[in-house]
Amino acid sequence: VGQAAVTVAKIGIARSDPAYYPGIVANSVLGGGYSARLNGEIRVKRGLSYGANSSLSARRTTGLFRASAQTKNVSAPEVLDLIMAEMGKLAAEPAGAEELKARKSVLIGGFGRSLETTDGLAAILGNLALYNQPLSELNAYTGKVDAVTPAEVQAFAKAHLDPAGVSVIIAGDAKSFAEPLKAKLPNLE
């Protein structure tokens, strides 16, 4: 049957952006792990992929948001619709308190595990230096993640994860999915 790689991407934020912490929490809710929304909807609920995820890479001047999943060629349009729908839902309504608590725990736990290794600590310190962030971010990270509110996650999603402004890349057997996509994506190449 063959596989298609479905990727949705858009310009992200700079590491110095005040929305950085709401952004990483929003990304964690959307696609930052097995229990995040994208994987739950695409893999767990529908069995369309072995995994769906997203990432928010904040850099010095800008960054990248990316959501992706591998699927059968014929289900690429459906997976694309699901990714876009989940991005829209995050902007349309606030995340629940329990969902937010669980996703923040994933971020905080991952950060803590990174601090436990020389390589992890070096990477964190190197990124702080590279992106002109103060060393105090090491101690502030947990509190700043924990302080993010559902309204801040929703506001970040509205401002930065609007599915109307994304670039879509699907690598696979185009004859299996191009026709259904042409109606949705008039600029399809």
C-alpha positions in Angstrom: 0.0 0.0 0.0 2.8 2.4 0.8 3.2 5.3 3.2 2.7 9.0 3.0 4.4 11.5 5.3 2.0 14.3 6.2 3.5 17.5 7.5 1.9 20.8 8.4 4.4 23.6 9.1 4.4 27.3 9.9 6.7 30.0 11.2 7.1 29.7 14.9 8.4 32.2 17.5 11.7 33.4 18.8 12.9 32.0 22.1 12.8 35.5 23.6 9.1 35.8 22.8 6.9 36.3 25.9 4.7 33.6 24.5 7.4 31.0 24.7 6.1 29.2 27.8 2.4 29.2 26.7 3.7 28.0 23.3 5.6 25.0 24.6 2.6 24.0 26.8 0.2 24.4 23.8 2.5 22.2 21.7 2.6 19.6 24.5 -1.2 19.5 24.5 -1.4 19.3 20.7 1.4 16.8 19.8 4.0 16.5 22.5 3.8 12.8 23.2 1.7 9.7 23.2 -1.2 11.1 25.3 -1.3 14.4 23.4 -4.3 15.2 21.1 -2.8 14.4 17.7 -1.7 11.0 18.7 -4.9 10.3 20.5 -7.1 11.3 17.6 -5.0 9.9 14.7 -3.3 6.8 16.2 -5.3 5.7 19.3 -8.9 6.5 18.2 -8.6 5.9 14.4 -5.6 3.7 13.9 -4.4 5.8 10.9 -0.7 6.0 12.0 1.8 4.6 14.4 2.3 8.0 15.8 1.4 11.7 15.3 3.2 14.5 16.9 4.1 18.2 16.8 7.1 20.3 17.7 7.7 24.0 18.4 11.3 25.0 17.9 11.9 28.5 19.1 15.1 30.0 17.8 17.0 33.3 18.0 14.8 35.4 15.7 12.0 33.0 14.7 11.3 29.3 14.9 9.3 26.5 13.4 6.0 24.8 14.3 5.6 21.3 12.7 2.9 18.6 13.1 3.3 15.3 11.3 2.2 11.7 10.9 3.0 8.8 8.6 0.0 7.0 7.2 -1.2 5.0 4.3 -1.2 6.9 1.0 -5.0 6.8 0.7 -5.6 8.2 4.2 -3.3 11.2 3.8 -6.2 13.6 3.2 -8.0 12.4 6.3 -4.9 12.7 8.4 -4.3 16.2 7.1 -7.9 17.1 8.0 -7.4 15.7 11.5 -4.2 17.6 12.1 -5.9 20.9 11.0 -9.0 20.2 13.1 -6.9 19.6 16.2 -5.0 22.8 15.7 -8.3 24.7 15.3 -9.8 23.1 18.4 -6.9 24.2 20.5 -7.6 27.8 19.5 -11.4 27.5 19.8 -11.7 26.3 23.4 -9.4 26.2 26.4 -7.7 23.0 27.4 -9.1 21.3 30.5 -7.3 21.6 33.8 -6.5 17.9 34.0 -5.2 17.7 30.5 -3.1 20.8 31.1 -1.7 19.4 34.3 -0.7 16.1 32.6 1.0 17.8 29.6 2.9 20.3 31.9 4.1 17.3 33.9 5.6 15.8 30.7 7.5 19.0 30.0 8.7 19.4 33.5 9.7 15.8 33.8 11.6 15.9 30.4 13.4 19.1 31.5 14.4 17.4 34.8 15.7 14.3 33.1 17.8 16.5 30.7 19.4 18.2 33.7 20.5 14.8 35.1 23.0 14.2 32.3 26.1 16.1 31.3 25.0 16.1 27.7 21.5 17.3 28.6 22.7 20.1 30.8 25.3 21.2 28.2 22.5 21.3 25.6 20.3 23.4 27.8 23.1 25.8 28.7 24.2 26.0 25.1 20.7 26.9 24.0 20.3 29.6 26.7 23.6 31.2 25.5 22.7 30.8 21.8 19.3 32.4 22.2 20.5 35.1 24.6 18.5 33.8 27.6 19.7 34.3 31.2 21.0 31.4 33.2 18.2 32.0 35.7 15.9 30.2 33.2 17.3 27.0 34.6 15.6 27.6 37.9 12.6 29.4 36.5 11.6 26.8 33.9 9.4 24.6 36.1 7.6 27.6 37.7 7.0 29.3 34.3 5.6 26.1 32.7 3.4 25.5 35.8 2.1 29.0 35.7 0.7 28.8 32.1 -3.1 29.1 32.1 -5.7 27.5 29.8 -6.4 31.0 28.4 -2.7 31.5 27.6 -2.6 28.2 25.7 -5.8 29.1 23.8 -4.4 32.6 23.0 -1.1 31.1 21.7 -3.0 28.7 19.5 -5.2 31.5 18.1 -2.1 33.7 17.4 0.4 31.0 16.2 -1.4 27.8 15.3 -4.1 28.9 13.0 -4.5 26.1 10.4 -5.4 28.7 7.7 -1.8 29.9 7.6 0.0 26.6 7.3 2.2 25.1 4.6 1.3 21.5 3.9 3.8 18.9 2.6 2.8 15.4 1.8 5.4 13.0 0.5 4.0 9.8 -0.9 2.3 8.3 -3.9 0.5 11.4 -5.2 -1.9 9.5 -7.4 -3.4 7.9 -4.2 -4.3 11.2 -2.6 -3.9 14.2 -5.0 -7.5 14.3 -6.3 -9.2 14.6 -2.8 -6.7 17.3 -1.9 -7.2 19.5 -4.9 -10.6 20.5 -3.8 -9.3 21.6 -0.4 -5.9 23.0 -1.4 -6.3 25.1 -4.6 -2.6 25.9 -4.8 -1.7 22.2 -4.7 1.5 21.3 -6.5 
